[in-house]
Amino acid sequence: MDAATDFVNCETLMPNLNDRRFDWSCLTSVTPHLPATGGQVRSELDDFVVTEIPKYLPNGNGPHAYAFVEKGGYTTQELITSIKALGVSLRDIGVAGRKDKYAITRQWISVPSDSEQVFTALDRLDGVKVLEISRHQKKLGIGNLLGNRFEIVVRAPQNGWQVRAERILTFLVEHGLPNYFGPQRFGRFNSNIIDAFGLLEGKYVPGGRRLHKFFMSALQSHLFNWVLKSRIDAGLYSQVVEGDWAQKHSSGGMFQVEDAAKESERAAKLEISAALPMYGRKVSCSQGYAGELEQNILDRFGLSQHDLRSLGIGTWRISRVRVTEPSLAPFANGYKVSFTLTKGAFATSLLRELVNAEVS
């Protein structure tokens, strides 16, 4: 999509906020005061490259075989399905994270060492390369990564793109990136949230228990996005308020905010950020003013505390993430932007600020 499209006022279009689909235009940008570069993304498969940054590397010994795999045109789940078809039990296949289909992605995969031969078959798939094979004592587990390195090409930007991009990246490095869930979270047809509401309303929704969990997870993410939006709208992006749970960027440790003025000084330095609820059985609204903001969103979507119990156990998610090692370089008919984000953060959130497009 061409990035010249302006953001629209979602509340003008939907005054009752009965919005059950993901829509970038409904989520407040943090750089509207800075002119974006414009341009097009994902024109080619290799315009979007993601490389996992693991918590640890295999040490060469142990009962689990590891392969560092580069793929394009496959989801991680499709690779897992291919390995399973070669006779490896699903419970024995390990990955640290799920990667996009329409990108070049590099990630580690593990199988029991007596199944190491499946990597040879994997390497024969069109669009798949096994770059390295090793061994380790433990099976690779979901979440066993520090983050991801992104290299993304933006084609046909506006004149003066470099100055524009540098200003936006400087702002995001200083103030953090909104930790919005991107469109990948909400299903191929952007209907997972609608299906989740259907389940809450007692309607028949096809798909079975596994898909139903995905739908509820999408609703969790949707509510998180809207709570984050409400804080940005209230001028609280780089602050914490009474009742907030705050999370340290350095260690991940969390604490409840008692002195909002004092802790907001740390938030302004990007030492800490508010952690917002991913609602569930064990996670409801925060206390104080933070809880009021969160309850407003639940009210606007017509959700009760009882409804939240259907969304899973629940957890907390930090509202901002650090952008590290950013770089810009001219590229054919455009530029390449590279940066590193912590695990769970969506590069599309950064691209949306940089390019000003509904990046999918």
C-alpha positions in Angstrom: 0.0 0.0 0.0 1.3 3.5 -0.8 2.1 5.3 2.4 0.8 8.6 1.4 -2.5 7.6 3.0 -3.3 9.8 6.0 -4.4 8.3 9.3 -8.2 8.8 9.8 -10.0 9.6 13.0 -11.4 6.2 14.0 -13.8 7.6 16.6 -15.3 9.8 13.9 -15.9 6.8 11.7 -17.2 4.6 14.6 -18.6 6.8 17.4 -19.8 3.7 19.3 -16.4 2.1 18.9 -18.0 -1.2 17.9 -14.9 -2.1 16.0 -14.1 -5.8 16.0 -11.3 -5.8 13.4 -7.7 -4.7 13.6 -7.2 -1.3 11.9 -4.0 0.7 12.1 -6.0 3.9 11.5 -7.7 3.4 14.9 -4.4 3.1 16.8 -2.7 6.4 17.7 0.8 7.1 16.2 3.4 8.6 18.5 5.1 10.5 15.7 2.3 12.4 13.9 4.3 15.6 14.4 7.1 14.2 12.2 6.7 13.9 8.4 6.9 10.2 7.4 9.0 9.0 4.4 6.1 7.4 2.5 6.9 4.5 0.3 6.0 0.9 -0.3 7.0 -2.2 1.8 7.0 -5.9 1.1 7.1 -5.4 -2.7 9.4 -8.4 -2.9 9.8 -11.4 -0.7 13.4 -10.5 0.3 12.4 -6.9 1.1 11.6 -8.1 4.6 14.4 -10.1 6.4 14.2 -11.3 10.0 17.0 -13.0 12.0 16.4 -14.5 15.4 18.7 -13.5 18.3 18.8 -16.5 20.5 19.2 -16.5 24.3 21.9 -19.2 23.8 23.6 -21.0 21.0 23.9 -24.8 20.7 27.3 -25.9 22.2 27.8 -28.9 19.9 26.9 -31.7 22.3 23.7 -33.3 23.6 20.6 -35.3 22.7 19.0 -32.6 20.6 20.0 -31.7 17.0 19.7 -28.0 16.1 19.5 -26.4 12.7 19.7 -22.8 11.8 17.2 -22.5 8.9 16.6 -19.7 6.4 13.2 -19.8 4.8 11.1 -17.7 2.4 7.4 -18.3 1.6 6.8 -20.7 4.5 5.4 -20.1 7.9 7.2 -21.7 10.9 4.2 -23.9 11.3 4.5 -25.2 7.7 8.2 -26.1 8.4 7.1 -27.9 11.6 4.4 -29.8 9.6 7.0 -30.8 7.0 9.3 -32.2 9.8 6.3 -34.0 11.4 5.6 -35.6 8.0 9.1 -37.1 8.1 8.3 -39.0 11.2 9.2 -36.7 14.1 6.7 -36.4 16.8 5.2 -32.9 17.2 6.1 -32.7 20.9 9.8 -33.3 20.0 10.1 -30.4 17.6 11.3 -27.2 19.2 11.3 -23.6 18.0 11.8 -20.3 19.9 9.3 -18.2 17.9 6.9 -18.1 14.9 8.0 -16.3 11.8 6.2 -14.7 8.9 5.5 -16.4 5.6 6.0 -13.5 3.3 9.6 -12.7 4.3 13.1 -14.2 4.5 13.5 -15.4 8.0 16.3 -17.2 9.9 15.6 -19.2 13.0 16.8 -22.2 15.0 14.8 -25.5 15.0 15.5 -28.5 17.2 14.7 -32.2 16.9 16.0 -35.3 18.8 19.5 -36.1 17.7 18.4 -39.5 16.2 16.2 -37.5 13.8 18.9 -35.2 12.6 18.6 -36.6 9.1 15.3 -34.6 8.6 17.4 -31.5 8.2 18.8 -32.9 5.0 15.2 -33.3 3.6 14.3 -29.8 4.9 17.3 -28.4 2.9 15.8 -29.8 -0.3 12.6 -27.8 0.0 12.4 -24.9 -2.5 12.9 -21.7 -0.5 14.5 -23.4 2.5 18.2 -23.5 3.4 19.8 -25.2 6.4 22.7 -22.8 7.2 24.2 -24.6 10.2 23.7 -27.8 12.2 24.7 -28.4 15.8 23.6 -30.1 19.1 22.6 -29.1 22.5 21.5 -30.6 25.9 17.9 -29.1 25.8 15.1 -29.0 23.3 14.5 -25.5 22.0 11.5 -23.9 23.7 9.1 -21.1 22.8 10.4 -17.8 24.0 14.0 -18.8 24.2 15.2 -15.8 22.3 16.3 -12.3 23.1 14.7 -10.6 20.1 14.9 -10.2 16.3 17.0 -8.3 13.9 15.1 -6.7 11.0 16.3 -5.5 7.6 13.5 -4.0 5.6 13.5 -2.3 2.2 11.2 0.7 1.6 10.7 1.4 -2.1 9.7 4.7 -3.8 9.8 7.0 -0.7 9.3 10.7 -0.9 12.1 13.1 -1.6 14.1 13.9 1.6 13.4 10.4 3.0 16.7 10.3 4.8 16.2 13.3 7.1 12.6 12.2 7.7 13.6 8.7 8.6 16.4 9.8 10.9 14.1 12.1 12.9 11.5 9.4 13.4 14.1 6.8 14.4 15.8 9.3 16.8 12.4 9.9 18.5 11.7 6.2 18.8 15.1 5.4 20.2 14.6 8.1 22.8 11.0 7.5 23.7 10.4 3.9 22.7 8.2 2.1 20.2 4.5 1.5 21.0 4.3 -2.2 21.6 1.2 -2.6 19.5 0.3 -6.0 18.2 0.5 -5.9 14.5 -2.0 -7.3 11.9 -0.3 -10.7 11.9 -1.9 -11.4 15.3 -5.5 -11.1 14.0 -5.8 -13.8 11.3 -5.5 -13.9 7.6 -9.0 -12.5 7.1 -8.8 -10.1 10.1 -11.8 -11.9 11.6 -10.3 -13.5 14.8 -11.7 -10.7 17.0 -15.2 -11.1 15.5 -15.0 -14.8 16.2 -13.9 -14.2 19.8 -16.9 -11.9 20.4 -19.1 -14.6 18.9 -17.9 -17.1 21.4 -18.4 -14.7 24.3 -22.0 -14.1 23.0 -22.7 -17.9 23.0 -22.8 -18.2 19.2 -21.6 -21.2 17.3 -18.1 -20.6 15.9 -16.4 -23.3 13.8 -12.8 -24.2 14.3 -12.6 -26.3 17.4 -10.9 -25.7 20.7 -7.5 -24.9 19.3 -8.7 -22.2 17.0 -11.0 -20.9 19.7 -7.9 -20.2 21.9 -6.4 -18.3 19.0 -9.6 -16.2 18.7 -9.5 -15.4 22.4 -5.8 -14.5 22.2 -6.6 -12.1 19.4 -9.2 -10.4 21.6 -6.7 -10.1 24.4 -4.3 -8.4 22.0 -7.0 -6.1 20.6 -7.9 -4.9 24.1 -4.2 -4.3 24.9 -3.9 -2.2 21.7 -6.8 -0.1 22.7 -5.6 0.5 26.2 -2.2 1.6 24.9 -4.0 3.9 22.4 -6.0 5.4 25.2 -2.8 6.2 27.2 -1.2 7.8 24.2 -4.3 9.9 23.6 -4.2 11.0 27.3 -0.6 12.1 26.9 0.8 9.3 29.1 3.0 7.5 26.6 6.3 8.3 28.4 4.8 8.4 31.9 3.4 6.1 34.6 0.4 6.9 36.8 -0.9 5.8 40.2 -1.9 2.2 40.1 0.2 1.2 37.2 2.3 -1.9 37.0 5.7 -0.7 35.7 8.3 -2.9 34.1 12.1 -2.4 34.0 13.6 -2.5 30.5 16.9 -3.8 31.8 15.7 -6.8 33.8 12.0 -7.3 33.1 11.2 -6.9 36.8 7.8 -5.4 37.7 6.5 -3.3 40.5 3.4 -1.3 41.3 3.7 2.4 41.1 3.1 4.4 44.3 5.0 7.6 43.6 3.9 8.5 40.0 5.9 11.7 39.7 9.2 10.0 40.8 8.7 6.9 38.6 7.7 9.1 35.6 11.2 10.6 35.7 12.5 7.0 35.1 9.9 6.4 32.4 11.0 9.6 30.6 14.5 8.1 30.4 13.1 4.8 29.1 14.3 3.0 32.1 10.8 1.7 32.8 7.4 1.6 31.1 3.9 0.9 32.1 2.9 -2.8 31.8 -0.6 -3.1 30.5 -3.0 -6.0 31.1 -3.5 -8.9 28.8 -6.8 -9.8 30.4 -7.6 -13.3 31.8 -8.6 -15.3 34.8 -5.7 -13.9 36.9 -5.4 -10.4 35.3 -8.0 -7.7 35.5 -7.8 -3.9 35.6 -5.1 -2.1 37.5 -5.7 0.1 40.5 -6.1 3.9 40.6 -6.1 6.1 37.6 -4.5 3.4 35.5 -7.5 1.1 36.2 -9.9 3.9 35.2 -8.4 4.1 31.8 -8.5 0.4 31.4 -12.1 0.1 32.5 -13.1 2.8 30.0 -12.0 0.5 27.2 -13.8 -2.5 28.6 -16.9 -0.5 28.9 -16.7 0.8 25.4 -16.4 -2.8 24.1 -19.2 -3.9 26.4 -17.1 -6.5 28.2 -17.4 -7.5 31.9 -15.0 -9.1 34.3 -16.8 -12.4 33.7 -16.1 -12.1 30.0 -12.3 -11.7 30.7 -12.2 -15.0 32.4 -12.8 -16.7 29.1 -9.6 -15.2 27.6 -7.1 -17.5 29.3 -4.9 -17.1 32.4 -3.8 -13.5 31.5 -0.5 -11.7 31.8 1.1 -8.3 31.5 2.8 -6.8 28.5 5.1 -3.8 28.5 3.7 -0.7 26.7 6.9 0.4 25.0 10.0 -1.4 23.6 13.5 -0.1 23.0 14.7 0.2 19.4 18.4 -0.7 19.2 21.1 -0.6 16.5 19.0 1.4 14.0 20.6 2.1 10.6 19.6 3.5 7.3 21.1 3.0 3.9 20.1 3.9 0.3 18.7 0.9 -1.6 17.5 0.4 -5.2 14.7 3.0 -5.7 14.5 3.6 -1.9 16.2 2.7 1.3 16.9 -0.1 3.8 16.2 0.3 7.4 17.6 -2.1 10.0 16.9 -2.4 13.7 16.6 -4.8 16.6 13.5 -5.3 18.8 13.0 -7.5 21.8 11.0 -10.7 21.4 7.3 -10.3 21.0 7.5 -6.8 19.4 6.2 -6.2 15.9 8.3 -4.6 13.2 5.2 -3.4 11.5 4.6 -1.0 14.4 7.9 0.7 13.6 7.2 0.7 9.9 3.8 2.2 10.5 5.5 5.2 12.3 8.3 5.5 9.7 6.3 5.0 6.5 2.9 6.1 7.5 1.1 3.2 5.9 -1.3 0.4 7.0 1.6 -2.1 7.0 0.5 -5.7 6.8 
